[in-house]
Amino acid sequence: MTEKGLEGGGEASGAPPSEIEVWQAAIAMFGGDRAAAEAWLHQEAIGLGWQRPIDVMEQEAQRVLDLIMRIDHGVYT
């Protein structure tokens, strides 16, 4: 497997996003604060039907990335 293959799927390859990509997006959302990102991932989120992002991303990483994008754009539901 090439290095590119180890980087995760994501939108560029058309593959579903990986949990690593969700972590990266969450950390970026908190300006690089890993502790804040981890705390957020472990809290229930209204935008995920009161499920924790850490639980949802195991099966549906795209849903969590979509929520992060909505939050980044000021849409909190």
N, CA, C, O and CB atoms as a CASP TS submission, in Angstrom:
PFRMAT TS
TARGET T0000
AUTHOR 0000-0000-0000
METHOD Language model
MODEL 1
PARENT N/A
ATOM      1  N   MET     1       0.852  -1.175   0.000  1.00  0.00           N
ATOM      2  CA  MET     1       0.000   0.000   0.000  1.00  0.00           C
ATOM      3  C   MET     1       0.895   1.235   0.000  1.00  0.00           C
ATOM      4  O   MET     1       1.909   1.289   0.695  1.00  0.00           O
ATOM      5  CB  MET     1      -0.968   0.000   1.226  1.00  0.00           C
ATOM      6  N   THR     2       0.509   2.185  -0.766  1.00  0.00           N
ATOM      7  CA  THR     2       1.299   3.414  -0.859  1.00  0.00           C
ATOM      8  C   THR     2       0.993   4.333   0.316  1.00  0.00           C
ATOM      9  O   THR     2       0.018   4.132   1.040  1.00  0.00           O
ATOM     10  CB  THR     2       1.021   4.139  -2.189  1.00  0.00           C
ATOM     11  N   GLU     3       1.839   5.343   0.496  1.00  0.00           N
ATOM     12  CA  GLU     3       1.594   6.314   1.550  1.00  0.00           C
ATOM     13  C   GLU     3       0.248   6.995   1.354  1.00  0.00           C
ATOM     14  O   GLU     3      -0.480   7.238   2.317  1.00  0.00           O
ATOM     15  CB  GLU     3       2.711   7.353   1.590  1.00  0.00           C
ATOM     16  N   LYS     4      -0.077   7.298   0.114  1.00  0.00           N
ATOM     17  CA  LYS     4      -1.351   7.957  -0.167  1.00  0.00           C
ATOM     18  C   LYS     4      -2.501   7.089   0.312  1.00  0.00           C
ATOM     19  O   LYS     4      -3.486   7.611   0.834  1.00  0.00           O
ATOM     20  CB  LYS     4      -1.494   8.258  -1.672  1.00  0.00           C
ATOM     21  N   GLY     5      -2.403   5.788   0.149  1.00  0.00           N
ATOM     22  CA  GLY     5      -3.447   4.875   0.594  1.00  0.00           C
ATOM     23  C   GLY     5      -3.593   4.836   2.099  1.00  0.00           C
ATOM     24  O   GLY     5      -4.664   4.498   2.602  1.00  0.00           O
ATOM     25  N   LEU     6      -2.548   5.171   2.829  1.00  0.00           N
ATOM     26  CA  LEU     6      -2.607   5.165   4.276  1.00  0.00           C
ATOM     27  C   LEU     6      -3.207   6.441   4.845  1.00  0.00           C
ATOM     28  O   LEU     6      -3.525   6.497   6.034  1.00  0.00           O
ATOM     29  CB  LEU     6      -1.238   4.958   4.836  1.00  0.00           C
ATOM     30  N   GLU     7      -3.366   7.454   4.026  1.00  0.00           N
ATOM     31  CA  GLU     7      -3.842   8.740   4.507  1.00  0.00           C
ATOM     32  C   GLU     7      -5.344   8.768   4.740  1.00  0.00           C
ATOM     33  O   GLU     7      -5.850   9.748   5.288  1.00  0.00           O
ATOM     34  CB  GLU     7      -3.466   9.810   3.535  1.00  0.00           C
ATOM     35  N   GLY     8      -6.057   7.762   4.357  1.00  0.00           N
ATOM     36  CA  GLY     8      -7.502   7.757   4.532  1.00  0.00           C
ATOM     37  C   GLY     8      -8.190   8.047   3.211  1.00  0.00           C
ATOM     38  O   GLY     8      -7.565   8.446   2.229  1.00  0.00           O
ATOM     39  N   GLY     9      -9.498   7.832   3.220  1.00  0.00           N
ATOM     40  CA  GLY     9     -10.270   8.005   1.999  1.00  0.00           C
ATOM     41  C   GLY     9     -10.502   9.455   1.673  1.00  0.00           C
ATOM     42  O   GLY     9      -9.740  10.077   0.933  1.00  0.00           O
ATOM     43  N   GLY    10     -11.559   9.981   2.234  1.00  0.00           N
ATOM     44  CA  GLY    10     -11.860  11.383   2.021  1.00  0.00           C
ATOM     45  C   GLY    10     -12.473  11.663   0.682  1.00  0.00           C
ATOM     46  O   GLY    10     -12.670  10.761  -0.132  1.00  0.00           O
ATOM     47  N   GLU    11     -12.770  12.904   0.460  1.00  0.00           N
ATOM     48  CA  GLU    11     -13.470  13.311  -0.747  1.00  0.00           C
ATOM     49  C   GLU    11     -12.614  13.164  -1.991  1.00  0.00           C
ATOM     50  O   GLU    11     -13.147  12.886  -3.065  1.00  0.00           O
ATOM     51  CB  GLU    11     -13.931  14.732  -0.617  1.00  0.00           C
ATOM     52  N   ALA    12     -11.302  13.341  -1.882  1.00  0.00           N
ATOM     53  CA  ALA    12     -10.441  13.313  -3.066  1.00  0.00           C
ATOM     54  C   ALA    12     -10.509  11.965  -3.769  1.00  0.00           C
ATOM     55  O   ALA    12     -10.527  11.916  -4.999  1.00  0.00           O
ATOM     56  CB  ALA    12      -8.996  13.627  -2.681  1.00  0.00           C
ATOM     57  N   SER    13     -10.548  10.871  -3.015  1.00  0.00           N
ATOM     58  CA  SER    13     -10.557   9.549  -3.624  1.00  0.00           C
ATOM     59  C   SER    13     -11.969   9.015  -3.817  1.00  0.00           C
ATOM     60  O   SER    13     -12.143   7.984  -4.468  1.00  0.00           O
ATOM     61  CB  SER    13      -9.758   8.588  -2.783  1.00  0.00           C
ATOM     62  N   GLY    14     -12.973   9.677  -3.276  1.00  0.00           N
ATOM     63  CA  GLY    14     -14.334   9.202  -3.377  1.00  0.00           C
ATOM     64  C   GLY    14     -14.696   8.182  -2.311  1.00  0.00           C
ATOM     65  O   GLY    14     -15.850   7.764  -2.222  1.00  0.00           O
ATOM     66  N   ALA    15     -13.724   7.774  -1.501  1.00  0.00           N
ATOM     67  CA  ALA    15     -13.976   6.829  -0.423  1.00  0.00           C
ATOM     68  C   ALA    15     -14.585   7.567   0.765  1.00  0.00           C
ATOM     69  O   ALA    15     -14.416   8.779   0.896  1.00  0.00           O
ATOM     70  CB  ALA    15     -12.673   6.102  -0.008  1.00  0.00           C
ATOM     71  N   PRO    16     -15.290   6.846   1.627  1.00  0.00           N
ATOM     72  CA  PRO    16     -15.845   7.509   2.805  1.00  0.00           C
ATOM     73  C   PRO    16     -14.722   8.055   3.689  1.00  0.00           C
ATOM     74  O   PRO    16     -13.619   7.509   3.698  1.00  0.00           O
ATOM     75  CB  PRO    16     -16.735   6.533   3.607  1.00  0.00           C
ATOM     76  N   PRO    17     -14.997   9.124   4.427  1.00  0.00           N
ATOM     77  CA  PRO    17     -13.965   9.691   5.290  1.00  0.00           C
ATOM     78  C   PRO    17     -13.617   8.735   6.424  1.00  0.00           C
ATOM     79  O   PRO    17     -14.429   7.902   6.828  1.00  0.00           O
ATOM     80  CB  PRO    17     -14.422  11.038   5.858  1.00  0.00           C
ATOM     81  N   SER    18     -12.415   8.870   6.917  1.00  0.00           N
ATOM     82  CA  SER    18     -11.955   8.017   8.009  1.00  0.00           C
ATOM     83  C   SER    18     -12.140   8.725   9.344  1.00  0.00           C
ATOM     84  O   SER    18     -12.386   9.930   9.393  1.00  0.00           O
ATOM     85  CB  SER    18     -10.481   7.624   7.811  1.00  0.00           C
ATOM     86  N   GLU    19     -12.017   7.958  10.427  1.00  0.00           N
ATOM     87  CA  GLU    19     -12.089   8.545  11.758  1.00  0.00           C
ATOM     88  C   GLU    19     -10.946   9.540  11.950  1.00  0.00           C
ATOM     89  O   GLU    19     -11.104  10.529  12.666  1.00  0.00           O
ATOM     90  CB  GLU    19     -12.043   7.446  12.844  1.00  0.00           C
ATOM     91  N   ILE    20      -9.812   9.294  11.330  1.00  0.00           N
ATOM     92  CA  ILE    20      -8.680  10.218  11.423  1.00  0.00           C
ATOM     93  C   ILE    20      -9.062  11.573  10.844  1.00  0.00           C
ATOM     94  O   ILE    20      -8.716  12.610  11.409  1.00  0.00           O
ATOM     95  CB  ILE    20      -7.445   9.650  10.689  1.00  0.00           C
ATOM     96  N   GLU    21      -9.767  11.571   9.732  1.00  0.00           N
ATOM     97  CA  GLU    21     -10.198  12.826   9.121  1.00  0.00           C
ATOM     98  C   GLU    21     -11.175  13.571  10.025  1.00  0.00           C
ATOM     99  O   GLU    21     -11.159  14.801  10.074  1.00  0.00           O
ATOM    100  CB  GLU    21     -10.842  12.561   7.758  1.00  0.00           C
ATOM    101  N   VAL    22     -12.012  12.845  10.730  1.00  0.00           N
ATOM    102  CA  VAL    22     -12.937  13.482  11.664  1.00  0.00           C
ATOM    103  C   VAL    22     -12.144  14.127  12.797  1.00  0.00           C
ATOM    104  O   VAL    22     -12.408  15.271  13.167  1.00  0.00           O
ATOM    105  CB  VAL    22     -13.959  12.453  12.224  1.00  0.00           C
ATOM    106  N   TRP    23     -11.176  13.399  13.349  1.00  0.00           N
ATOM    107  CA  TRP    23     -10.330  13.958  14.413  1.00  0.00           C
ATOM    108  C   TRP    23      -9.624  15.220  13.913  1.00  0.00           C
ATOM    109  O   TRP    23      -9.589  16.232  14.613  1.00  0.00           O
ATOM    110  CB  TRP    23      -9.286  12.909  14.896  1.00  0.00           C
ATOM    111  N   GLN    24      -9.066  15.160  12.713  1.00  0.00           N
ATOM    112  CA  GLN    24      -8.357  16.323  12.169  1.00  0.00           C
ATOM    113  C   GLN    24      -9.291  17.520  12.025  1.00  0.00           C
ATOM    114  O   GLN    24      -8.920  18.646  12.357  1.00  0.00           O
ATOM    115  CB  GLN    24      -7.731  15.982  10.810  1.00  0.00           C
ATOM    116  N   ALA    25     -10.501  17.276  11.532  1.00  0.00           N
ATOM    117  CA  ALA    25     -11.464  18.355  11.357  1.00  0.00           C
ATOM    118  C   ALA    25     -11.897  18.926  12.708  1.00  0.00           C
ATOM    119  O   ALA    25     -12.051  20.139  12.851  1.00  0.00           O
ATOM    120  CB  ALA    25     -12.685  17.858  10.575  1.00  0.00           C
ATOM    121  N   ALA    26     -12.092  18.054  13.693  1.00  0.00           N
ATOM    122  CA  ALA    26     -12.494  18.517  15.025  1.00  0.00           C
ATOM    123  C   ALA    26     -11.387  19.359  15.656  1.00  0.00           C
ATOM    124  O   ALA    26     -11.661  20.401  16.252  1.00  0.00           O
ATOM    125  CB  ALA    26     -12.837  17.318  15.936  1.00  0.00           C
ATOM    126  N   ILE    27     -10.163  18.920  15.530  1.00  0.00           N
ATOM    127  CA  ILE    27      -9.031  19.674  16.071  1.00  0.00           C
ATOM    128  C   ILE    27      -8.922  21.027  15.379  1.00  0.00           C
ATOM    129  O   ILE    27      -8.689  22.045  16.031  1.00  0.00           O
ATOM    130  CB  ILE    27      -7.716  18.881  15.909  1.00  0.00           C
ATOM    131  N   ALA    28      -9.091  21.038  14.061  1.00  0.00           N
ATOM    132  CA  ALA    28      -9.039  22.305  13.317  1.00  0.00           C
ATOM    133  C   ALA    28     -10.166  23.230  13.753  1.00  0.00           C
ATOM    134  O   ALA    28      -9.966  24.440  13.863  1.00  0.00           O
ATOM    135  CB  ALA    28      -9.123  22.049  11.800  1.00  0.00           C
ATOM    136  N   MET    29     -11.353  22.673  14.002  1.00  0.00           N
ATOM    137  CA  MET    29     -12.498  23.482  14.419  1.00  0.00           C
ATOM    138  C   MET    29     -12.192  24.208  15.730  1.00  0.00           C
ATOM    139  O   MET    29     -12.692  25.308  15.964  1.00  0.00           O
ATOM    140  CB  MET    29     -13.755  22.599  14.575  1.00  0.00           C
ATOM    141  N   PHE    30     -11.379  23.597  16.574  1.00  0.00           N
ATOM    142  CA  PHE    30     -11.013  24.198  17.851  1.00  0.00           C
ATOM    143  C   PHE    30      -9.637  24.856  17.803  1.00  0.00           C
ATOM    144  O   PHE    30      -8.972  24.993  18.830  1.00  0.00           O
ATOM    145  CB  PHE    30     -11.043  23.149  18.945  1.00  0.00           C
ATOM    146  N   GLY    31      -9.218  25.255  16.621  1.00  0.00           N
ATOM    147  CA  GLY    31      -7.976  26.004  16.472  1.00  0.00           C
ATOM    148  C   GLY    31      -6.742  25.262  16.929  1.00  0.00           C
ATOM    149  O   GLY    31      -5.797  25.869  17.431  1.00  0.00           O
ATOM    150  N   GLY    32      -6.746  23.940  16.757  1.00  0.00           N
ATOM    151  CA  GLY    32      -5.590  23.135  17.121  1.00  0.00           C
ATOM    152  C   GLY    32      -5.612  22.613  18.552  1.00  0.00           C
ATOM    153  O   GLY    32      -4.671  21.940  18.973  1.00  0.00           O
ATOM    154  N   ASP    33      -6.651  22.907  19.295  1.00  0.00           N
ATOM    155  CA  ASP    33      -6.760  22.474  20.691  1.00  0.00           C
ATOM    156  C   ASP    33      -7.299  21.044  20.737  1.00  0.00           C
ATOM    157  O   ASP    33      -8.503  20.811  20.632  1.00  0.00           O
ATOM    158  CB  ASP    33      -7.682  23.436  21.504  1.00  0.00           C
ATOM    159  N   ARG    34      -6.380  20.100  20.897  1.00  0.00           N
ATOM    160  CA  ARG    34      -6.767  18.682  20.893  1.00  0.00           C
ATOM    161  C   ARG    34      -7.674  18.319  22.061  1.00  0.00           C
ATOM    162  O   ARG    34      -8.599  17.521  21.906  1.00  0.00           O
ATOM    163  CB  ARG    34      -5.530  17.806  20.927  1.00  0.00           C
ATOM    164  N   ALA    35      -7.417  18.898  23.221  1.00  0.00           N
ATOM    165  CA  ALA    35      -8.239  18.595  24.396  1.00  0.00           C
ATOM    166  C   ALA    35      -9.682  19.059  24.183  1.00  0.00           C
ATOM    167  O   ALA    35     -10.624  18.351  24.537  1.00  0.00           O
ATOM    168  CB  ALA    35      -7.645  19.261  25.656  1.00  0.00           C
ATOM    169  N   ALA    36      -9.848  20.237  23.612  1.00  0.00           N
ATOM    170  CA  ALA    36     -11.199  20.743  23.339  1.00  0.00           C
ATOM    171  C   ALA    36     -11.896  19.867  22.304  1.00  0.00           C
ATOM    172  O   ALA    36     -13.084  19.570  22.437  1.00  0.00           O
ATOM    173  CB  ALA    36     -11.144  22.208  22.849  1.00  0.00           C
ATOM    174  N   ALA    37     -11.165  19.457  21.279  1.00  0.00           N
ATOM    175  CA  ALA    37     -11.744  18.588  20.251  1.00  0.00           C
ATOM    176  C   ALA    37     -12.171  17.258  20.857  1.00  0.00           C
ATOM    177  O   ALA    37     -13.253  16.752  20.559  1.00  0.00           O
ATOM    178  CB  ALA    37     -10.738  18.354  19.107  1.00  0.00           C
ATOM    179  N   GLU    38     -11.325  16.696  21.703  1.00  0.00           N
ATOM    180  CA  GLU    38     -11.660  15.418  22.341  1.00  0.00           C
ATOM    181  C   GLU    38     -12.891  15.563  23.232  1.00  0.00           C
ATOM    182  O   GLU    38     -13.770  14.702  23.224  1.00  0.00           O
ATOM    183  CB  GLU    38     -10.469  14.898  23.166  1.00  0.00           C
ATOM    184  N   ALA    39     -12.953  16.647  23.996  1.00  0.00           N
ATOM    185  CA  ALA    39     -14.119  16.875  24.855  1.00  0.00           C
ATOM    186  C   ALA    39     -15.386  16.987  24.018  1.00  0.00           C
ATOM    187  O   ALA    39     -16.420  16.420  24.374  1.00  0.00           O
ATOM    188  CB  ALA    39     -13.929  18.146  25.703  1.00  0.00           C
ATOM    189  N   TRP    40     -15.311  17.722  22.899  1.00  0.00           N
ATOM    190  CA  TRP    40     -16.479  17.888  22.028  1.00  0.00           C
ATOM    191  C   TRP    40     -16.910  16.550  21.437  1.00  0.00           C
ATOM    192  O   TRP    40     -18.103  16.250  21.381  1.00  0.00           O
ATOM    193  CB  TRP    40     -16.172  18.889  20.900  1.00  0.00           C
ATOM    194  N   LEU    41     -15.951  15.753  21.000  1.00  0.00           N
ATOM    195  CA  LEU    41     -16.276  14.462  20.394  1.00  0.00           C
ATOM    196  C   LEU    41     -16.969  13.518  21.377  1.00  0.00           C
ATOM    197  O   LEU    41     -17.678  12.599  20.966  1.00  0.00           O
ATOM    198  CB  LEU    41     -15.013  13.808  19.861  1.00  0.00           C
ATOM    199  N   HIS    42     -16.763  13.745  22.671  1.00  0.00           N
ATOM    200  CA  HIS    42     -17.347  12.875  23.695  1.00  0.00           C
ATOM    201  C   HIS    42     -18.617  13.444  24.317  1.00  0.00           C
ATOM    202  O   HIS    42     -19.160  12.857  25.253  1.00  0.00           O
ATOM    203  CB  HIS    42     -16.336  12.619  24.778  1.00  0.00           C
ATOM    204  N   GLN    43     -19.099  14.582  23.808  1.00  0.00           N
ATOM    205  CA  GLN    43     -20.344  15.174  24.303  1.00  0.00           C
ATOM    206  C   GLN    43     -21.476  14.895  23.324  1.00  0.00           C
ATOM    207  O   GLN    43     -21.257  14.819  22.115  1.00  0.00           O
ATOM    208  CB  GLN    43     -20.182  16.698  24.522  1.00  0.00           C
ATOM    209  N   GLU    44     -22.683  14.744  23.850  1.00  0.00           N
ATOM    210  CA  GLU    44     -23.846  14.573  22.985  1.00  0.00           C
ATOM    211  C   GLU    44     -24.035  15.832  22.143  1.00  0.00           C
ATOM    212  O   GLU    44     -23.856  16.949  22.628  1.00  0.00           O
ATOM    213  CB  GLU    44     -25.123  14.271  23.821  1.00  0.00           C
ATOM    214  N   ALA    45     -24.393  15.638  20.889  1.00  0.00           N
ATOM    215  CA  ALA    45     -24.554  16.758  19.959  1.00  0.00           C
ATOM    216  C   ALA    45     -25.981  16.785  19.420  1.00  0.00           C
ATOM    217  O   ALA    45     -26.478  15.783  18.905  1.00  0.00           O
ATOM    218  CB  ALA    45     -23.536  16.656  18.792  1.00  0.00           C
ATOM    219  N   ILE    46     -26.633  17.933  19.543  1.00  0.00           N
ATOM    220  CA  ILE    46     -27.998  18.079  19.043  1.00  0.00           C
ATOM    221  C   ILE    46     -28.065  17.783  17.547  1.00  0.00           C
ATOM    222  O   ILE    46     -29.045  17.212  17.069  1.00  0.00           O
ATOM    223  CB  ILE    46     -28.524  19.493  19.325  1.00  0.00           C
ATOM    224  N   GLY    47     -27.028  18.168  16.811  1.00  0.00           N
ATOM    225  CA  GLY    47     -26.994  17.958  15.362  1.00  0.00           C
ATOM    226  C   GLY    47     -26.843  16.505  14.952  1.00  0.00           C
ATOM    227  O   GLY    47     -26.942  16.172  13.771  1.00  0.00           O
ATOM    228  N   LEU    48     -26.603  15.637  15.933  1.00  0.00           N
ATOM    229  CA  LEU    48     -26.496  14.194  15.663  1.00  0.00           C
ATOM    230  C   LEU    48     -27.579  13.438  16.429  1.00  0.00           C
ATOM    231  O   LEU    48     -27.415  12.266  16.766  1.00  0.00           O
ATOM    232  CB  LEU    48     -25.086  13.660  16.055  1.00  0.00           C
ATOM    233  N   GLY    49     -28.673  14.117  16.694  1.00  0.00           N
ATOM    234  CA  GLY    49     -29.773  13.467  17.417  1.00  0.00           C
ATOM    235  C   GLY    49     -29.394  13.100  18.839  1.00  0.00           C
ATOM    236  O   GLY    49     -29.810  12.062  19.353  1.00  0.00           O
ATOM    237  N   TRP    50     -28.603  13.956  19.472  1.00  0.00           N
ATOM    238  CA  TRP    50     -28.131  13.789  20.846  1.00  0.00           C
ATOM    239  C   TRP    50     -27.221  12.573  21.018  1.00  0.00           C
ATOM    240  O   TRP    50     -27.093  12.036  22.119  1.00  0.00           O
ATOM    241  CB  TRP    50     -29.312  13.669  21.780  1.00  0.00           C
ATOM    242  N   GLN    51     -26.596  12.147  19.936  1.00  0.00           N
ATOM    243  CA  GLN    51     -25.583  11.096  20.011  1.00  0.00           C
ATOM    244  C   GLN    51     -24.213  11.754  20.116  1.00  0.00           C
ATOM    245  O   GLN    51     -24.038  12.900  19.703  1.00  0.00           O
ATOM    246  CB  GLN    51     -25.654  10.145  18.768  1.00  0.00           C
ATOM    247  N   ARG    52     -23.249  11.036  20.664  1.00  0.00           N
ATOM    248  CA  ARG    52     -21.889  11.558  20.756  1.00  0.00           C
ATOM    249  C   ARG    52     -21.179  11.387  19.414  1.00  0.00           C
ATOM    250  O   ARG    52     -21.255  10.319  18.806  1.00  0.00           O
ATOM    251  CB  ARG    52     -21.101  10.844  21.885  1.00  0.00           C
ATOM    252  N   PRO    53     -20.491  12.430  18.947  1.00  0.00           N
ATOM    253  CA  PRO    53     -19.768  12.315  17.676  1.00  0.00           C
ATOM    254  C   PRO    53     -18.801  11.132  17.646  1.00  0.00           C
ATOM    255  O   PRO    53     -18.647  10.488  16.608  1.00  0.00           O
ATOM    256  CB  PRO    53     -19.006  13.593  17.403  1.00  0.00           C
ATOM    257  N   ILE    54     -18.154  10.842  18.760  1.00  0.00           N
ATOM    258  CA  ILE    54     -17.195   9.739  18.817  1.00  0.00           C
ATOM    259  C   ILE    54     -17.875   8.402  18.505  1.00  0.00           C
ATOM    260  O   ILE    54     -17.264   7.514  17.910  1.00  0.00           O
ATOM    261  CB  ILE    54     -16.528   9.683  20.203  1.00  0.00           C
ATOM    262  N   ASP    55     -19.146   8.264  18.909  1.00  0.00           N
ATOM    263  CA  ASP    55     -19.890   7.031  18.642  1.00  0.00           C
ATOM    264  C   ASP    55     -20.383   6.992  17.197  1.00  0.00           C
ATOM    265  O   ASP    55     -20.304   5.955  16.539  1.00  0.00           O
ATOM    266  CB  ASP    55     -21.080   6.901  19.609  1.00  0.00           C
ATOM    267  N   VAL    56     -20.887   8.114  16.708  1.00  0.00           N
ATOM    268  CA  VAL    56     -21.436   8.179  15.350  1.00  0.00           C
ATOM    269  C   VAL    56     -20.340   7.960  14.318  1.00  0.00           C
ATOM    270  O   VAL    56     -20.572   7.295  13.308  1.00  0.00           O
ATOM    271  CB  VAL    56     -22.128   9.533  15.108  1.00  0.00           C
ATOM    272  N   MET    57     -19.148   8.507  14.552  1.00  0.00           N
ATOM    273  CA  MET    57     -18.107   8.445  13.528  1.00  0.00           C
ATOM    274  C   MET    57     -17.592   7.027  13.278  1.00  0.00           C
ATOM    275  O   MET    57     -16.959   6.778  12.251  1.00  0.00           O
ATOM    276  CB  MET    57     -16.956   9.332  13.923  1.00  0.00           C
ATOM    277  N   GLU    58     -17.850   6.102  14.189  1.00  0.00           N
ATOM    278  CA  GLU    58     -17.431   4.722  13.964  1.00  0.00           C
ATOM    279  C   GLU    58     -18.119   4.122  12.741  1.00  0.00           C
ATOM    280  O   GLU    58     -17.516   3.344  12.002  1.00  0.00           O
ATOM    281  CB  GLU    58     -17.726   3.874  15.199  1.00  0.00           C
ATOM    282  N   GLN    59     -19.377   4.484  12.532  1.00  0.00           N
ATOM    283  CA  GLN    59     -20.147   3.952  11.405  1.00  0.00           C
ATOM    284  C   GLN    59     -20.438   4.988  10.324  1.00  0.00           C
ATOM    285  O   GLN    59     -20.567   4.646   9.149  1.00  0.00           O
ATOM    286  CB  GLN    59     -21.442   3.384  11.904  1.00  0.00           C
ATOM    287  N   GLU    60     -20.540   6.252  10.724  1.00  0.00           N
ATOM    288  CA  GLU    60     -20.951   7.300   9.792  1.00  0.00           C
ATOM    289  C   GLU    60     -20.089   8.554   9.964  1.00  0.00           C
ATOM    290  O   GLU    60     -20.584   9.602  10.379  1.00  0.00           O
ATOM    291  CB  GLU    60     -22.435   7.644   9.996  1.00  0.00           C
ATOM    292  N   ALA    61     -18.821   8.439   9.648  1.00  0.00           N
ATOM    293  CA  ALA    61     -17.890   9.554   9.804  1.00  0.00           C
ATOM    294  C   ALA    61     -18.350  10.779   9.020  1.00  0.00           C
ATOM    295  O   ALA    61     -18.129  11.907   9.461  1.00  0.00           O
ATOM    296  CB  ALA    61     -16.492   9.141   9.352  1.00  0.00           C
ATOM    297  N   GLN    62     -18.978  10.581   7.880  1.00  0.00           N
ATOM    298  CA  GLN    62     -19.419  11.710   7.062  1.00  0.00           C
ATOM    299  C   GLN    62     -20.431  12.571   7.802  1.00  0.00           C
ATOM    300  O   GLN    62     -20.417  13.794   7.660  1.00  0.00           O
ATOM    301  CB  GLN    62     -20.018  11.213   5.753  1.00  0.00           C
ATOM    302  N   ARG    63     -21.314  11.955   8.590  1.00  0.00           N
ATOM    303  CA  ARG    63     -22.301  12.733   9.359  1.00  0.00           C
ATOM    304  C   ARG    63     -21.606  13.684  10.322  1.00  0.00           C
ATOM    305  O   ARG    63     -22.037  14.825  10.489  1.00  0.00           O
ATOM    306  CB  ARG    63     -23.247  11.795  10.138  1.00  0.00           C
ATOM    307  N   VAL    64     -20.534  13.220  10.956  1.00  0.00           N
ATOM    308  CA  VAL    64     -19.814  14.060  11.905  1.00  0.00           C
ATOM    309  C   VAL    64     -19.075  15.169  11.163  1.00  0.00           C
ATOM    310  O   VAL    64     -19.064  16.313  11.617  1.00  0.00           O
ATOM    311  CB  VAL    64     -18.827  13.219  12.742  1.00  0.00           C
ATOM    312  N   LEU    65     -18.457  14.844  10.025  1.00  0.00           N
ATOM    313  CA  LEU    65     -17.788  15.873   9.226  1.00  0.00           C
ATOM    314  C   LEU    65     -18.794  16.914   8.738  1.00  0.00           C
ATOM    315  O   LEU    65     -18.490  18.106   8.717  1.00  0.00           O
ATOM    316  CB  LEU    65     -17.055  15.237   8.025  1.00  0.00           C
ATOM    317  N   ASP    66     -19.972  16.477   8.353  1.00  0.00           N
ATOM    318  CA  ASP    66     -21.019  17.416   7.925  1.00  0.00           C
ATOM    319  C   ASP    66     -21.404  18.356   9.072  1.00  0.00           C
ATOM    320  O   ASP    66     -21.597  19.553   8.860  1.00  0.00           O
ATOM    321  CB  ASP    66     -22.267  16.646   7.424  1.00  0.00           C
ATOM    322  N   LEU    67     -21.515  17.811  10.284  1.00  0.00           N
ATOM    323  CA  LEU    67     -21.841  18.634  11.439  1.00  0.00           C
ATOM    324  C   LEU    67     -20.732  19.648  11.706  1.00  0.00           C
ATOM    325  O   LEU    67     -21.015  20.815  11.976  1.00  0.00           O
ATOM    326  CB  LEU    67     -22.070  17.756  12.675  1.00  0.00           C
ATOM    327  N   ILE    68     -19.489  19.219  11.635  1.00  0.00           N
ATOM    328  CA  ILE    68     -18.362  20.134  11.839  1.00  0.00           C
ATOM    329  C   ILE    68     -18.413  21.254  10.808  1.00  0.00           C
ATOM    330  O   ILE    68     -18.182  22.416  11.144  1.00  0.00           O
ATOM    331  CB  ILE    68     -17.012  19.376  11.749  1.00  0.00           C
ATOM    332  N   MET    69     -18.709  20.918   9.570  1.00  0.00           N
ATOM    333  CA  MET    69     -18.797  21.941   8.519  1.00  0.00           C
ATOM    334  C   MET    69     -19.931  22.922   8.833  1.00  0.00           C
ATOM    335  O   MET    69     -19.769  24.132   8.671  1.00  0.00           O
ATOM    336  CB  MET    69     -19.021  21.282   7.127  1.00  0.00           C
ATOM    337  N   ARG    70     -21.068  22.406   9.277  1.00  0.00           N
ATOM    338  CA  ARG    70     -22.190  23.288   9.615  1.00  0.00           C
ATOM    339  C   ARG    70     -21.823  24.228  10.765  1.00  0.00           C
ATOM    340  O   ARG    70     -22.140  25.417  10.732  1.00  0.00           O
ATOM    341  CB  ARG    70     -23.432  22.457   9.989  1.00  0.00           C
ATOM    342  N   ILE    71     -21.158  23.686  11.769  1.00  0.00           N
ATOM    343  CA  ILE    71     -20.731  24.515  12.900  1.00  0.00           C
ATOM    344  C   ILE    71     -19.755  25.578  12.427  1.00  0.00           C
ATOM    345  O   ILE    71     -19.867  26.741  12.815  1.00  0.00           O
ATOM    346  CB  ILE    71     -20.086  23.651  14.006  1.00  0.00           C
ATOM    347  N   ASP    72     -18.796  25.187  11.590  1.00  0.00           N
ATOM    348  CA  ASP    72     -17.821  26.153  11.054  1.00  0.00           C
ATOM    349  C   ASP    72     -18.501  27.280  10.290  1.00  0.00           C
ATOM    350  O   ASP    72     -17.983  28.395  10.223  1.00  0.00           O
ATOM    351  CB  ASP    72     -16.821  25.446  10.141  1.00  0.00           C
ATOM    352  N   HIS    73     -19.662  26.987   9.713  1.00  0.00           N
ATOM    353  CA  HIS    73     -20.383  28.003   8.930  1.00  0.00           C
ATOM    354  C   HIS    73     -21.506  28.666   9.736  1.00  0.00           C
ATOM    355  O   HIS    73     -22.308  29.417   9.183  1.00  0.00           O
ATOM    356  CB  HIS    73     -20.965  27.371   7.663  1.00  0.00           C
ATOM    357  N   GLY    74     -21.559  28.387  11.034  1.00  0.00           N
ATOM    358  CA  GLY    74     -22.522  29.052  11.905  1.00  0.00           C
ATOM    359  C   GLY    74     -23.895  28.445  11.946  1.00  0.00           C
ATOM    360  O   GLY    74     -24.838  29.081  12.417  1.00  0.00           O
ATOM    361  N   VAL    75     -24.036  27.216  11.459  1.00  0.00           N
ATOM    362  CA  VAL    75     -25.326  26.521  11.493  1.00  0.00           C
ATOM    363  C   VAL    75     -25.229  25.462  12.597  1.00  0.00           C
ATOM    364  O   VAL    75     -24.506  24.477  12.451  1.00  0.00           O
ATOM    365  CB  VAL    75     -25.684  25.865  10.079  1.00  0.00           C
ATOM    366  N   TYR    76     -25.949  25.663  13.689  1.00  0.00           N
ATOM    367  CA  TYR    76     -25.772  24.811  14.856  1.00  0.00           C
ATOM    368  C   TYR    76     -26.826  23.733  15.040  1.00  0.00           C
ATOM    369  O   TYR    76     -26.886  23.126  16.110  1.00  0.00           O
ATOM    370  CB  TYR    76     -25.743  25.645  16.054  1.00  0.00           C
ATOM    371  N   THR    77     -27.650  23.474  14.051  1.00  0.00           N
ATOM    372  CA  THR    77     -28.665  22.433  14.201  1.00  0.00           C
ATOM    373  C   THR    77     -28.349  21.245  13.349  1.00  0.00           C
ATOM    374  O   THR    77     -29.099  20.268  13.349  1.00  0.00           O
ATOM    375  CB  THR    77     -30.033  22.961  13.853  1.00  0.00           C
TER
END
